[in-house]
């Protein structure tokens, strides 16, 4: 749980490699945006 959360998306990511997650480990609107892109809405 200190590195990430399976099935979710972190709030923020570093802009350079290795693109480590930062902030909240499970952010609902990050996941919602992926679904919005997939559904084309």
C-alpha positions in Angstrom: 0.0 0.0 0.0 3.0 2.4 0.3 3.8 2.1 -3.4 0.3 2.1 -5.0 -3.1 0.5 -4.9 -4.1 -2.3 -7.3 -7.1 -1.3 -9.4 -6.7 2.4 -8.8 -4.8 5.4 -10.0 -2.7 7.8 -7.9 -3.5 11.5 -7.6 -0.1 12.6 -9.0 2.9 11.2 -10.8 6.5 12.5 -11.2 7.1 14.0 -14.6 10.5 12.2 -15.0 11.4 8.5 -15.0 10.5 6.3 -13.1 7.2 8.3 -13.0 6.6 7.4 -9.3 3.1 8.0 -7.9 2.7 10.8 -5.4 -0.1 12.2 -3.3 -3.2 10.1 -2.6 -2.7 6.5 -3.6 -6.3 6.0 -4.8 -8.0 9.0 -6.4 -11.6 8.5 -7.7 -11.5 11.3 -10.3 -8.3 9.9 -11.8 -10.1 6.6 -12.4 -13.2 8.4 -13.6 -11.3 10.3 -16.2 -9.9 7.0 -17.7 -13.4 5.7 -17.9 -14.6 8.9 -19.5 -11.9 8.6 -22.2 -12.7 4.9 -22.8 -16.4 5.7 -23.1 -15.8 8.7 -25.3 -17.8 11.2 -23.2 
